[in-house]
Amino acid sequence: MAHPKRKISKTRRDKRRTHYKASVPTIAKDSSTGELHLYHRAHWHEGKLYYRGQVLIDATEEESAA
C-alpha cells in the first residue's frame, strides 16, 4: 500500500472534502411597496413591517399616539 511522503494538513484535507459553495441570496420585490427584500422575510418600509404584501406592524400609529 502506498504511503504519502508528507503529512497533509487538516486544513488542506478539509478544503478538498468540502462541497459547500457560497450562494447569492434570492431577492424579491414587494408587490405593494416595490421594496427589495429577501424571500420569506418580513421587511420594514416607511415605519411599517410588511410580509407578503400585507402590513403586520404599523409603527407610525404608535408614534403619533404617544
PDBQT receptor file of N, H, CA, C and O in Angstrom, charges set to zero:
ATOM      1  N   MET A   1       0.845  -1.178   0.000  1.00  0.00    +0.000 N 
ATOM      2  CA  MET A   1       0.000   0.000   0.000  1.00  0.00    +0.000 C 
ATOM      3  C   MET A   1       0.887   1.237   0.000  1.00  0.00    +0.000 C 
ATOM      4  O   MET A   1       1.897   1.282   0.703  1.00  0.00    +0.000 OA
ATOM      5  N   ALA A   2       0.515   2.231  -0.779  1.00  0.00    +0.000 N 
ATOM      6  H   ALA A   2      -0.305   2.194  -1.350  1.00  0.00    +0.000 HD
ATOM      7  CA  ALA A   2       1.323   3.441  -0.900  1.00  0.00    +0.000 C 
ATOM      8  C   ALA A   2       1.157   4.328   0.330  1.00  0.00    +0.000 C 
ATOM      9  O   ALA A   2       0.079   4.416   0.918  1.00  0.00    +0.000 OA
ATOM     10  N   HIS A   3       2.258   4.982   0.701  1.00  0.00    +0.000 N 
ATOM     11  H   HIS A   3       3.134   4.910   0.223  1.00  0.00    +0.000 HD
ATOM     12  CA  HIS A   3       2.243   5.901   1.834  1.00  0.00    +0.000 C 
ATOM     13  C   HIS A   3       2.627   7.296   1.351  1.00  0.00    +0.000 C 
ATOM     14  O   HIS A   3       3.525   7.441   0.521  1.00  0.00    +0.000 OA
ATOM     15  N   PRO A   4       1.954   8.317   1.865  1.00  0.00    +0.000 N 
ATOM     16  CA  PRO A   4       2.327   9.670   1.447  1.00  0.00    +0.000 C 
ATOM     17  C   PRO A   4       3.695  10.066   2.001  1.00  0.00    +0.000 C 
ATOM     18  O   PRO A   4       4.071   9.662   3.102  1.00  0.00    +0.000 OA
ATOM     19  N   LYS A   5       4.435  10.863   1.225  1.00  0.00    +0.000 N 
ATOM     20  H   LYS A   5       4.129  11.191   0.331  1.00  0.00    +0.000 HD
ATOM     21  CA  LYS A   5       5.757  11.300   1.666  1.00  0.00    +0.000 C 
ATOM     22  C   LYS A   5       5.646  12.380   2.739  1.00  0.00    +0.000 C 
ATOM     23  O   LYS A   5       6.471  12.445   3.650  1.00  0.00    +0.000 OA
ATOM     24  N   ARG A   6       4.620  13.227   2.628  1.00  0.00    +0.000 N 
ATOM     25  H   ARG A   6       3.950  13.174   1.888  1.00  0.00    +0.000 HD
ATOM     26  CA  ARG A   6       4.404  14.299   3.598  1.00  0.00    +0.000 C 
ATOM     27  C   ARG A   6       2.976  14.233   4.150  1.00  0.00    +0.000 C 
ATOM     28  O   ARG A   6       2.048  13.793   3.471  1.00  0.00    +0.000 OA
ATOM     29  N   LYS A   7       2.828  14.680   5.395  1.00  0.00    +0.000 N 
ATOM     30  H   LYS A   7       3.581  15.037   5.947  1.00  0.00    +0.000 HD
ATOM     31  CA  LYS A   7       1.510  14.724   6.016  1.00  0.00    +0.000 C 
ATOM     32  C   LYS A   7       0.693  15.846   5.384  1.00  0.00    +0.000 C 
ATOM     33  O   LYS A   7       1.197  16.954   5.196  1.00  0.00    +0.000 OA
ATOM     34  N   ILE A   8      -0.550  15.566   5.061  1.00  0.00    +0.000 N 
ATOM     35  H   ILE A   8      -0.960  14.667   5.214  1.00  0.00    +0.000 HD
ATOM     36  CA  ILE A   8      -1.460  16.601   4.534  1.00  0.00    +0.000 C 
ATOM     37  C   ILE A   8      -2.158  17.244   5.733  1.00  0.00    +0.000 C 
ATOM     38  O   ILE A   8      -2.707  16.551   6.590  1.00  0.00    +0.000 OA
ATOM     39  N   SER A   9      -2.131  18.565   5.780  1.00  0.00    +0.000 N 
ATOM     40  H   SER A   9      -1.685  19.128   5.084  1.00  0.00    +0.000 HD
ATOM     41  CA  SER A   9      -2.690  19.281   6.933  1.00  0.00    +0.000 C 
ATOM     42  C   SER A   9      -4.215  19.129   6.983  1.00  0.00    +0.000 C 
ATOM     43  O   SER A   9      -4.857  18.828   5.977  1.00  0.00    +0.000 OA
ATOM     44  N   LYS A  10      -4.768  19.341   8.164  1.00  0.00    +0.000 N 
ATOM     45  H   LYS A  10      -4.246  19.585   8.981  1.00  0.00    +0.000 HD
ATOM     46  CA  LYS A  10      -6.221  19.240   8.344  1.00  0.00    +0.000 C 
ATOM     47  C   LYS A  10      -6.948  20.260   7.476  1.00  0.00    +0.000 C 
ATOM     48  O   LYS A  10      -8.011  19.973   6.925  1.00  0.00    +0.000 OA
ATOM     49  N   THR A  11      -6.371  21.447   7.360  1.00  0.00    +0.000 N 
ATOM     50  H   THR A  11      -5.508  21.681   7.807  1.00  0.00    +0.000 HD
ATOM     51  CA  THR A  11      -6.997  22.499   6.556  1.00  0.00    +0.000 C 
ATOM     52  C   THR A  11      -7.050  22.109   5.088  1.00  0.00    +0.000 C 
ATOM     53  O   THR A  11      -8.081  22.261   4.433  1.00  0.00    +0.000 OA
ATOM     54  N   ARG A  12      -5.932  21.605   4.574  1.00  0.00    +0.000 N 
ATOM     55  H   ARG A  12      -5.094  21.482   5.105  1.00  0.00    +0.000 HD
ATOM     56  CA  ARG A  12      -5.879  21.193   3.166  1.00  0.00    +0.000 C 
ATOM     57  C   ARG A  12      -6.828  20.021   2.894  1.00  0.00    +0.000 C 
ATOM     58  O   ARG A  12      -7.496  19.984   1.861  1.00  0.00    +0.000 OA
ATOM     59  N   ARG A  13      -6.879  19.079   3.815  1.00  0.00    +0.000 N 
ATOM     60  H   ARG A  13      -6.336  19.110   4.654  1.00  0.00    +0.000 HD
ATOM     61  CA  ARG A  13      -7.788  17.939   3.689  1.00  0.00    +0.000 C 
ATOM     62  C   ARG A  13      -9.246  18.390   3.681  1.00  0.00    +0.000 C 
ATOM     63  O   ARG A  13     -10.041  17.933   2.860  1.00  0.00    +0.000 OA
ATOM     64  N   ASP A  14      -9.590  19.293   4.603  1.00  0.00    +0.000 N 
ATOM     65  H   ASP A  14      -8.944  19.665   5.269  1.00  0.00    +0.000 HD
ATOM     66  CA  ASP A  14     -10.972  19.765   4.711  1.00  0.00    +0.000 C 
ATOM     67  C   ASP A  14     -11.388  20.600   3.505  1.00  0.00    +0.000 C 
ATOM     68  O   ASP A  14     -12.545  20.553   3.087  1.00  0.00    +0.000 OA
ATOM     69  N   LYS A  15     -10.448  21.369   2.943  1.00  0.00    +0.000 N 
ATOM     70  H   LYS A  15      -9.508  21.407   3.283  1.00  0.00    +0.000 HD
ATOM     71  CA  LYS A  15     -10.759  22.138   1.731  1.00  0.00    +0.000 C 
ATOM     72  C   LYS A  15     -11.091  21.223   0.566  1.00  0.00    +0.000 C 
ATOM     73  O   LYS A  15     -11.958  21.538  -0.250  1.00  0.00    +0.000 OA
ATOM     74  N   ARG A  16     -10.412  20.106   0.486  1.00  0.00    +0.000 N 
ATOM     75  H   ARG A  16      -9.708  19.851   1.149  1.00  0.00    +0.000 HD
ATOM     76  CA  ARG A  16     -10.674  19.151  -0.591  1.00  0.00    +0.000 C 
ATOM     77  C   ARG A  16     -12.023  18.469  -0.403  1.00  0.00    +0.000 C 
ATOM     78  O   ARG A  16     -12.728  18.207  -1.378  1.00  0.00    +0.000 OA
ATOM     79  N   ARG A  17     -12.380  18.186   0.825  1.00  0.00    +0.000 N 
ATOM     80  H   ARG A  17     -11.807  18.399   1.617  1.00  0.00    +0.000 HD
ATOM     81  CA  ARG A  17     -13.596  17.420   1.108  1.00  0.00    +0.000 C 
ATOM     82  C   ARG A  17     -14.879  18.254   1.087  1.00  0.00    +0.000 C 
ATOM     83  O   ARG A  17     -15.973  17.696   1.002  1.00  0.00    +0.000 OA
ATOM     84  N   THR A  18     -14.762  19.540   1.160  1.00  0.00    +0.000 N 
ATOM     85  H   THR A  18     -13.873  19.993   1.230  1.00  0.00    +0.000 HD
ATOM     86  CA  THR A  18     -15.964  20.370   1.281  1.00  0.00    +0.000 C 
ATOM     87  C   THR A  18     -16.745  20.422  -0.024  1.00  0.00    +0.000 C 
ATOM     88  O   THR A  18     -16.172  20.380  -1.112  1.00  0.00    +0.000 OA
ATOM     89  N   HIS A  19     -18.045  20.514   0.105  1.00  0.00    +0.000 N 
ATOM     90  H   HIS A  19     -18.511  20.549   0.989  1.00  0.00    +0.000 HD
ATOM     91  CA  HIS A  19     -18.919  20.670  -1.051  1.00  0.00    +0.000 C 
ATOM     92  C   HIS A  19     -19.805  21.902  -0.893  1.00  0.00    +0.000 C 
ATOM     93  O   HIS A  19     -20.691  22.138  -1.714  1.00  0.00    +0.000 OA
ATOM     94  N   TYR A  20     -19.573  22.680   0.148  1.00  0.00    +0.000 N 
ATOM     95  H   TYR A  20     -18.853  22.488   0.815  1.00  0.00    +0.000 HD
ATOM     96  CA  TYR A  20     -20.372  23.868   0.388  1.00  0.00    +0.000 C 
ATOM     97  C   TYR A  20     -19.887  24.991  -0.503  1.00  0.00    +0.000 C 
ATOM     98  O   TYR A  20     -18.687  25.255  -0.573  1.00  0.00    +0.000 OA
ATOM     99  N   LYS A  21     -20.799  25.651  -1.178  1.00  0.00    +0.000 N 
ATOM    100  H   LYS A  21     -21.775  25.437  -1.120  1.00  0.00    +0.000 HD
ATOM    101  CA  LYS A  21     -20.458  26.763  -2.051  1.00  0.00    +0.000 C 
ATOM    102  C   LYS A  21     -21.214  28.009  -1.588  1.00  0.00    +0.000 C 
ATOM    103  O   LYS A  21     -22.342  27.923  -1.102  1.00  0.00    +0.000 OA
ATOM    104  N   ALA A  22     -20.585  29.139  -1.746  1.00  0.00    +0.000 N 
ATOM    105  H   ALA A  22     -19.669  29.208  -2.141  1.00  0.00    +0.000 HD
ATOM    106  CA  ALA A  22     -21.259  30.394  -1.427  1.00  0.00    +0.000 C 
ATOM    107  C   ALA A  22     -22.336  30.636  -2.480  1.00  0.00    +0.000 C 
ATOM    108  O   ALA A  22     -22.084  30.496  -3.676  1.00  0.00    +0.000 OA
ATOM    109  N   SER A  23     -23.533  30.999  -2.032  1.00  0.00    +0.000 N 
ATOM    110  H   SER A  23     -23.738  31.113  -1.060  1.00  0.00    +0.000 HD
ATOM    111  CA  SER A  23     -24.628  31.239  -2.968  1.00  0.00    +0.000 C 
ATOM    112  C   SER A  23     -25.134  32.670  -2.822  1.00  0.00    +0.000 C 
ATOM    113  O   SER A  23     -25.068  33.265  -1.746  1.00  0.00    +0.000 OA
ATOM    114  N   VAL A  24     -25.628  33.193  -3.904  1.00  0.00    +0.000 N 
ATOM    115  H   VAL A  24     -25.682  32.710  -4.778  1.00  0.00    +0.000 HD
ATOM    116  CA  VAL A  24     -26.176  34.546  -3.908  1.00  0.00    +0.000 C 
ATOM    117  C   VAL A  24     -27.587  34.481  -3.333  1.00  0.00    +0.000 C 
ATOM    118  O   VAL A  24     -28.383  33.652  -3.775  1.00  0.00    +0.000 OA
ATOM    119  N   PRO A  25     -27.925  35.340  -2.351  1.00  0.00    +0.000 N 
ATOM    120  CA  PRO A  25     -29.279  35.301  -1.794  1.00  0.00    +0.000 C 
ATOM    121  C   PRO A  25     -30.307  35.718  -2.835  1.00  0.00    +0.000 C 
ATOM    122  O   PRO A  25     -30.051  36.594  -3.661  1.00  0.00    +0.000 OA
ATOM    123  N   THR A  26     -31.480  35.079  -2.787  1.00  0.00    +0.000 N 
ATOM    124  H   THR A  26     -31.688  34.368  -2.116  1.00  0.00    +0.000 HD
ATOM    125  CA  THR A  26     -32.547  35.383  -3.723  1.00  0.00    +0.000 C 
ATOM    126  C   THR A  26     -33.300  36.613  -3.240  1.00  0.00    +0.000 C 
ATOM    127  O   THR A  26     -33.722  36.688  -2.086  1.00  0.00    +0.000 OA
ATOM    128  N   ILE A  27     -33.459  37.570  -4.136  1.00  0.00    +0.000 N 
ATOM    129  H   ILE A  27     -33.116  37.509  -5.073  1.00  0.00    +0.000 HD
ATOM    130  CA  ILE A  27     -34.093  38.841  -3.771  1.00  0.00    +0.000 C 
ATOM    131  C   ILE A  27     -35.465  38.920  -4.432  1.00  0.00    +0.000 C 
ATOM    132  O   ILE A  27     -35.617  38.589  -5.607  1.00  0.00    +0.000 OA
ATOM    133  N   ALA A  28     -36.455  39.358  -3.675  1.00  0.00    +0.000 N 
ATOM    134  H   ALA A  28     -36.333  39.627  -2.720  1.00  0.00    +0.000 HD
ATOM    135  CA  ALA A  28     -37.815  39.503  -4.181  1.00  0.00    +0.000 C 
ATOM    136  C   ALA A  28     -38.197  40.978  -4.150  1.00  0.00    +0.000 C 
ATOM    137  O   ALA A  28     -37.589  41.772  -3.433  1.00  0.00    +0.000 OA
ATOM    138  N   LYS A  29     -39.199  41.332  -4.927  1.00  0.00    +0.000 N 
ATOM    139  H   LYS A  29     -39.693  40.687  -5.510  1.00  0.00    +0.000 HD
ATOM    140  CA  LYS A  29     -39.722  42.701  -4.945  1.00  0.00    +0.000 C 
ATOM    141  C   LYS A  29     -41.139  42.666  -4.398  1.00  0.00    +0.000 C 
ATOM    142  O   LYS A  29     -41.985  41.921  -4.892  1.00  0.00    +0.000 OA
ATOM    143  N   ASP A  30     -41.396  43.481  -3.369  1.00  0.00    +0.000 N 
ATOM    144  H   ASP A  30     -40.708  44.087  -2.968  1.00  0.00    +0.000 HD
ATOM    145  CA  ASP A  30     -42.716  43.512  -2.752  1.00  0.00    +0.000 C 
ATOM    146  C   ASP A  30     -43.723  44.094  -3.734  1.00  0.00    +0.000 C 
ATOM    147  O   ASP A  30     -43.461  45.114  -4.370  1.00  0.00    +0.000 OA
ATOM    148  N   SER A  31     -44.879  43.440  -3.854  1.00  0.00    +0.000 N 
ATOM    149  H   SER A  31     -45.092  42.611  -3.337  1.00  0.00    +0.000 HD
ATOM    150  CA  SER A  31     -45.886  43.882  -4.817  1.00  0.00    +0.000 C 
ATOM    151  C   SER A  31     -46.545  45.196  -4.422  1.00  0.00    +0.000 C 
ATOM    152  O   SER A  31     -46.926  45.976  -5.294  1.00  0.00    +0.000 OA
ATOM    153  N   SER A  32     -46.687  45.458  -3.118  1.00  0.00    +0.000 N 
ATOM    154  H   SER A  32     -46.377  44.824  -2.410  1.00  0.00    +0.000 HD
ATOM    155  CA  SER A  32     -47.392  46.671  -2.691  1.00  0.00    +0.000 C 
ATOM    156  C   SER A  32     -46.473  47.888  -2.580  1.00  0.00    +0.000 C 
ATOM    157  O   SER A  32     -46.895  49.005  -2.878  1.00  0.00    +0.000 OA
ATOM    158  N   THR A  33     -45.220  47.687  -2.155  1.00  0.00    +0.000 N 
ATOM    159  H   THR A  33     -44.877  46.779  -1.914  1.00  0.00    +0.000 HD
ATOM    160  CA  THR A  33     -44.326  48.835  -1.944  1.00  0.00    +0.000 C 
ATOM    161  C   THR A  33     -43.238  48.946  -2.997  1.00  0.00    +0.000 C 
ATOM    162  O   THR A  33     -42.694  50.031  -3.204  1.00  0.00    +0.000 OA
ATOM    163  N   GLY A  34     -42.910  47.849  -3.667  1.00  0.00    +0.000 N 
ATOM    164  H   GLY A  34     -43.352  46.968  -3.499  1.00  0.00    +0.000 HD
ATOM    165  CA  GLY A  34     -41.819  47.867  -4.629  1.00  0.00    +0.000 C 
ATOM    166  C   GLY A  34     -40.452  47.745  -3.977  1.00  0.00    +0.000 C 
ATOM    167  O   GLY A  34     -39.429  47.871  -4.650  1.00  0.00    +0.000 OA
ATOM    168  N   GLU A  35     -40.427  47.503  -2.679  1.00  0.00    +0.000 N 
ATOM    169  H   GLU A  35     -41.258  47.401  -2.132  1.00  0.00    +0.000 HD
ATOM    170  CA  GLU A  35     -39.188  47.383  -1.913  1.00  0.00    +0.000 C 
ATOM    171  C   GLU A  35     -38.540  46.022  -2.180  1.00  0.00    +0.000 C 
ATOM    172  O   GLU A  35     -39.233  45.007  -2.256  1.00  0.00    +0.000 OA
ATOM    173  N   LEU A  36     -37.213  46.001  -2.322  1.00  0.00    +0.000 N 
ATOM    174  H   LEU A  36     -36.650  46.825  -2.260  1.00  0.00    +0.000 HD
ATOM    175  CA  LEU A  36     -36.486  44.753  -2.495  1.00  0.00    +0.000 C 
ATOM    176  C   LEU A  36     -36.182  44.152  -1.127  1.00  0.00    +0.000 C 
ATOM    177  O   LEU A  36     -35.780  44.869  -0.211  1.00  0.00    +0.000 OA
ATOM    178  N   HIS A  37     -36.373  42.830  -0.982  1.00  0.00    +0.000 N 
ATOM    179  H   HIS A  37     -36.699  42.247  -1.727  1.00  0.00    +0.000 HD
ATOM    180  CA  HIS A  37     -36.131  42.159   0.294  1.00  0.00    +0.000 C 
ATOM    181  C   HIS A  37     -35.792  40.705   0.026  1.00  0.00    +0.000 C 
ATOM    182  O   HIS A  37     -35.946  40.224  -1.096  1.00  0.00    +0.000 OA
ATOM    183  N   LEU A  38     -35.326  39.997   1.061  1.00  0.00    +0.000 N 
ATOM    184  H   LEU A  38     -35.201  40.388   1.973  1.00  0.00    +0.000 HD
ATOM    185  CA  LEU A  38     -35.042  38.570   0.943  1.00  0.00    +0.000 C 
ATOM    186  C   LEU A  38     -36.348  37.788   0.947  1.00  0.00    +0.000 C 
ATOM    187  O   LEU A  38     -37.311  38.177   1.607  1.00  0.00    +0.000 OA
ATOM    188  N   TYR A  39     -36.376  36.671   0.197  1.00  0.00    +0.000 N 
ATOM    189  H   TYR A  39     -35.593  36.356  -0.339  1.00  0.00    +0.000 HD
ATOM    190  CA  TYR A  39     -37.551  35.820   0.171  1.00  0.00    +0.000 C 
ATOM    191  C   TYR A  39     -37.874  35.299   1.564  1.00  0.00    +0.000 C 
ATOM    192  O   TYR A  39     -36.964  35.009   2.341  1.00  0.00    +0.000 OA
ATOM    193  N   HIS A  40     -39.145  35.177   1.886  1.00  0.00    +0.000 N 
ATOM    194  H   HIS A  40     -39.884  35.412   1.255  1.00  0.00    +0.000 HD
ATOM    195  CA  HIS A  40     -39.652  34.623   3.141  1.00  0.00    +0.000 C 
ATOM    196  C   HIS A  40     -39.169  35.417   4.354  1.00  0.00    +0.000 C 
ATOM    197  O   HIS A  40     -38.996  34.850   5.433  1.00  0.00    +0.000 OA
ATOM    198  N   ARG A  41     -38.952  36.715   4.191  1.00  0.00    +0.000 N 
ATOM    199  H   ARG A  41     -39.092  37.176   3.314  1.00  0.00    +0.000 HD
ATOM    200  CA  ARG A  41     -38.543  37.569   5.302  1.00  0.00    +0.000 C 
ATOM    201  C   ARG A  41     -39.418  38.818   5.314  1.00  0.00    +0.000 C 
ATOM    202  O   ARG A  41     -39.721  39.387   4.265  1.00  0.00    +0.000 OA
ATOM    203  N   ALA A  42     -39.814  39.230   6.495  1.00  0.00    +0.000 N 
ATOM    204  H   ALA A  42     -39.568  38.768   7.347  1.00  0.00    +0.000 HD
ATOM    205  CA  ALA A  42     -40.542  40.482   6.630  1.00  0.00    +0.000 C 
ATOM    206  C   ALA A  42     -39.548  41.631   6.504  1.00  0.00    +0.000 C 
ATOM    207  O   ALA A  42     -38.367  41.469   6.812  1.00  0.00    +0.000 OA
ATOM    208  N   HIS A  43     -40.024  42.795   6.051  1.00  0.00    +0.000 N 
ATOM    209  H   HIS A  43     -40.983  42.927   5.801  1.00  0.00    +0.000 HD
ATOM    210  CA  HIS A  43     -39.125  43.935   5.884  1.00  0.00    +0.000 C 
ATOM    211  C   HIS A  43     -39.844  45.220   6.264  1.00  0.00    +0.000 C 
ATOM    212  O   HIS A  43     -41.061  45.338   6.121  1.00  0.00    +0.000 OA
ATOM    213  N   TRP A  44     -39.058  46.187   6.755  1.00  0.00    +0.000 N 
ATOM    214  H   TRP A  44     -38.069  46.091   6.871  1.00  0.00    +0.000 HD
ATOM    215  CA  TRP A  44     -39.595  47.487   7.154  1.00  0.00    +0.000 C 
ATOM    216  C   TRP A  44     -39.568  48.438   5.968  1.00  0.00    +0.000 C 
ATOM    217  O   TRP A  44     -38.611  48.459   5.194  1.00  0.00    +0.000 OA
ATOM    218  N   HIS A  45     -40.642  49.232   5.834  1.00  0.00    +0.000 N 
ATOM    219  H   HIS A  45     -41.419  49.215   6.463  1.00  0.00    +0.000 HD
ATOM    220  CA  HIS A  45     -40.705  50.257   4.799  1.00  0.00    +0.000 C 
ATOM    221  C   HIS A  45     -41.563  51.393   5.329  1.00  0.00    +0.000 C 
ATOM    222  O   HIS A  45     -42.757  51.223   5.577  1.00  0.00    +0.000 OA
ATOM    223  N   GLU A  46     -40.942  52.548   5.499  1.00  0.00    +0.000 N 
ATOM    224  H   GLU A  46     -39.973  52.685   5.298  1.00  0.00    +0.000 HD
ATOM    225  CA  GLU A  46     -41.609  53.764   5.989  1.00  0.00    +0.000 C 
ATOM    226  C   GLU A  46     -42.362  53.518   7.293  1.00  0.00    +0.000 C 
ATOM    227  O   GLU A  46     -43.508  53.940   7.444  1.00  0.00    +0.000 OA
ATOM    228  N   GLY A  47     -41.714  52.834   8.233  1.00  0.00    +0.000 N 
ATOM    229  H   GLY A  47     -40.782  52.491   8.111  1.00  0.00    +0.000 HD
ATOM    230  CA  GLY A  47     -42.290  52.634   9.562  1.00  0.00    +0.000 C 
ATOM    231  C   GLY A  47     -43.313  51.522   9.651  1.00  0.00    +0.000 C 
ATOM    232  O   GLY A  47     -43.996  51.397  10.668  1.00  0.00    +0.000 OA
ATOM    233  N   LYS A  48     -43.437  50.718   8.620  1.00  0.00    +0.000 N 
ATOM    234  H   LYS A  48     -42.882  50.819   7.794  1.00  0.00    +0.000 HD
ATOM    235  CA  LYS A  48     -44.388  49.607   8.634  1.00  0.00    +0.000 C 
ATOM    236  C   LYS A  48     -43.656  48.314   8.303  1.00  0.00    +0.000 C 
ATOM    237  O   LYS A  48     -42.750  48.296   7.469  1.00  0.00    +0.000 OA
ATOM    238  N   LEU A  49     -44.059  47.232   8.965  1.00  0.00    +0.000 N 
ATOM    239  H   LEU A  49     -44.794  47.247   9.642  1.00  0.00    +0.000 HD
ATOM    240  CA  LEU A  49     -43.469  45.925   8.732  1.00  0.00    +0.000 C 
ATOM    241  C   LEU A  49     -44.361  45.169   7.752  1.00  0.00    +0.000 C 
ATOM    242  O   LEU A  49     -45.534  44.920   8.032  1.00  0.00    +0.000 OA
ATOM    243  N   TYR A  50     -43.795  44.807   6.600  1.00  0.00    +0.000 N 
ATOM    244  H   TYR A  50     -42.843  45.009   6.372  1.00  0.00    +0.000 HD
ATOM    245  CA  TYR A  50     -44.542  44.126   5.549  1.00  0.00    +0.000 C 
ATOM    246  C   TYR A  50     -44.099  42.676   5.434  1.00  0.00    +0.000 C 
ATOM    247  O   TYR A  50     -42.921  42.361   5.606  1.00  0.00    +0.000 OA
ATOM    248  N   TYR A  51     -45.055  41.793   5.141  1.00  0.00    +0.000 N 
ATOM    249  H   TYR A  51     -46.012  42.050   5.002  1.00  0.00    +0.000 HD
ATOM    250  CA  TYR A  51     -44.760  40.409   4.782  1.00  0.00    +0.000 C 
ATOM    251  C   TYR A  51     -45.804  39.963   3.780  1.00  0.00    +0.000 C 
ATOM    252  O   TYR A  51     -47.004  40.025   4.052  1.00  0.00    +0.000 OA
ATOM    253  N   ARG A  52     -45.345  39.510   2.615  1.00  0.00    +0.000 N 
ATOM    254  H   ARG A  52     -44.371  39.460   2.394  1.00  0.00    +0.000 HD
ATOM    255  CA  ARG A  52     -46.203  39.065   1.520  1.00  0.00    +0.000 C 
ATOM    256  C   ARG A  52     -47.220  40.134   1.121  1.00  0.00    +0.000 C 
ATOM    257  O   ARG A  52     -48.373  39.818   0.826  1.00  0.00    +0.000 OA
ATOM    258  N   GLY A  53     -46.796  41.389   1.113  1.00  0.00    +0.000 N 
ATOM    259  H   GLY A  53     -45.860  41.646   1.353  1.00  0.00    +0.000 HD
ATOM    260  CA  GLY A  53     -47.642  42.482   0.667  1.00  0.00    +0.000 C 
ATOM    261  C   GLY A  53     -48.630  42.998   1.695  1.00  0.00    +0.000 C 
ATOM    262  O   GLY A  53     -49.397  43.911   1.391  1.00  0.00    +0.000 OA
ATOM    263  N   GLN A  54     -48.639  42.455   2.886  1.00  0.00    +0.000 N 
ATOM    264  H   GLN A  54     -48.015  41.713   3.133  1.00  0.00    +0.000 HD
ATOM    265  CA  GLN A  54     -49.566  42.886   3.926  1.00  0.00    +0.000 C 
ATOM    266  C   GLN A  54     -48.805  43.536   5.073  1.00  0.00    +0.000 C 
ATOM    267  O   GLN A  54     -47.670  43.162   5.366  1.00  0.00    +0.000 OA
ATOM    268  N   VAL A  55     -49.436  44.505   5.716  1.00  0.00    +0.000 N 
ATOM    269  H   VAL A  55     -50.358  44.808   5.477  1.00  0.00    +0.000 HD
ATOM    270  CA  VAL A  55     -48.833  45.201   6.846  1.00  0.00    +0.000 C 
ATOM    271  C   VAL A  55     -49.033  44.356   8.103  1.00  0.00    +0.000 C 
ATOM    272  O   VAL A  55     -50.160  44.015   8.463  1.00  0.00    +0.000 OA
ATOM    273  N   LEU A  56     -47.925  44.023   8.764  1.00  0.00    +0.000 N 
ATOM    274  H   LEU A  56     -47.010  44.300   8.472  1.00  0.00    +0.000 HD
ATOM    275  CA  LEU A  56     -48.006  43.274  10.016  1.00  0.00    +0.000 C 
ATOM    276  C   LEU A  56     -47.995  44.213  11.215  1.00  0.00    +0.000 C 
ATOM    277  O   LEU A  56     -48.808  44.074  12.130  1.00  0.00    +0.000 OA
ATOM    278  N   ILE A  57     -47.073  45.165  11.206  1.00  0.00    +0.000 N 
ATOM    279  H   ILE A  57     -46.413  45.278  10.463  1.00  0.00    +0.000 HD
ATOM    280  CA  ILE A  57     -46.940  46.126  12.303  1.00  0.00    +0.000 C 
ATOM    281  C   ILE A  57     -46.875  47.515  11.710  1.00  0.00    +0.000 C 
ATOM    282  O   ILE A  57     -46.122  47.761  10.768  1.00  0.00    +0.000 OA
ATOM    283  N   ASP A  58     -47.666  48.427  12.262  1.00  0.00    +0.000 N 
ATOM    284  H   ASP A  58     -48.278  48.227  13.028  1.00  0.00    +0.000 HD
ATOM    285  CA  ASP A  58     -47.649  49.811  11.820  1.00  0.00    +0.000 C 
ATOM    286  C   ASP A  58     -47.089  50.667  12.959  1.00  0.00    +0.000 C 
ATOM    287  O   ASP A  58     -47.817  51.044  13.877  1.00  0.00    +0.000 OA
ATOM    288  N   ALA A  59     -45.804  50.967  12.890  1.00  0.00    +0.000 N 
ATOM    289  H   ALA A  59     -45.213  50.661  12.144  1.00  0.00    +0.000 HD
ATOM    290  CA  ALA A  59     -45.134  51.732  13.953  1.00  0.00    +0.000 C 
ATOM    291  C   ALA A  59     -45.472  53.211  13.866  1.00  0.00    +0.000 C 
ATOM    292  O   ALA A  59     -45.257  53.930  14.842  1.00  0.00    +0.000 OA
ATOM    293  N   THR A  60     -45.990  53.699  12.746  1.00  0.00    +0.000 N 
ATOM    294  H   THR A  60     -46.164  53.114  11.954  1.00  0.00    +0.000 HD
ATOM    295  CA  THR A  60     -46.319  55.123  12.627  1.00  0.00    +0.000 C 
ATOM    296  C   THR A  60     -47.524  55.469  13.496  1.00  0.00    +0.000 C 
ATOM    297  O   THR A  60     -47.611  56.590  13.999  1.00  0.00    +0.000 OA
ATOM    298  N   GLU A  61     -48.465  54.523  13.687  1.00  0.00    +0.000 N 
ATOM    299  H   GLU A  61     -48.394  53.613  13.279  1.00  0.00    +0.000 HD
ATOM    300  CA  GLU A  61     -49.612  54.789  14.557  1.00  0.00    +0.000 C 
ATOM    301  C   GLU A  61     -49.184  54.904  16.018  1.00  0.00    +0.000 C 
ATOM    302  O   GLU A  61     -49.711  55.730  16.763  1.00  0.00    +0.000 OA
ATOM    303  N   GLU A  62     -48.214  54.058  16.425  1.00  0.00    +0.000 N 
ATOM    304  H   GLU A  62     -47.786  53.387  15.819  1.00  0.00    +0.000 HD
ATOM    305  CA  GLU A  62     -47.734  54.096  17.807  1.00  0.00    +0.000 C 
ATOM    306  C   GLU A  62     -47.013  55.390  18.117  1.00  0.00    +0.000 C 
ATOM    307  O   GLU A  62     -47.157  55.926  19.216  1.00  0.00    +0.000 OA
ATOM    308  N   GLU A  63     -46.234  55.909  17.164  1.00  0.00    +0.000 N 
ATOM    309  H   GLU A  63     -46.117  55.473  16.271  1.00  0.00    +0.000 HD
ATOM    310  CA  GLU A  63     -45.503  57.146  17.395  1.00  0.00    +0.000 C 
ATOM    311  C   GLU A  63     -46.441  58.344  17.473  1.00  0.00    +0.000 C 
ATOM    312  O   GLU A  63     -46.232  59.238  18.294  1.00  0.00    +0.000 OA
ATOM    313  N   SER A  64     -47.466  58.374  16.637  1.00  0.00    +0.000 N 
ATOM    314  H   SER A  64     -47.636  57.648  15.970  1.00  0.00    +0.000 HD
ATOM    315  CA  SER A  64     -48.376  59.519  16.639  1.00  0.00    +0.000 C 
ATOM    316  C   SER A  64     -49.299  59.491  17.851  1.00  0.00    +0.000 C 
ATOM    317  O   SER A  64     -49.740  60.545  18.311  1.00  0.00    +0.000 OA
ATOM    318  N   ALA A  65     -49.602  58.292  18.384  1.00  0.00    +0.000 N 
ATOM    319  H   ALA A  65     -49.244  57.436  18.011  1.00  0.00    +0.000 HD
ATOM    320  CA  ALA A  65     -50.484  58.165  19.547  1.00  0.00    +0.000 C 
ATOM    321  C   ALA A  65     -49.753  58.547  20.837  1.00  0.00    +0.000 C 
ATOM    322  O   ALA A  65     -50.384  58.987  21.798  1.00  0.00    +0.000 OA
ATOM    323  N   ALA A  66     -48.459  58.386  20.860  1.00  0.00    +0.000 N 
ATOM    324  H   ALA A  66     -47.946  58.030  20.079  1.00  0.00    +0.000 HD
ATOM    325  CA  ALA A  66     -47.702  58.646  22.095  1.00  0.00    +0.000 C 
ATOM    326  C   ALA A  66     -47.488  60.112  22.340  1.00  0.00    +0.000 C 
ATOM    327  O   ALA A  66     -46.870  60.488  23.336  1.00  0.00    +0.000 OA
TER     328      ALA A  66
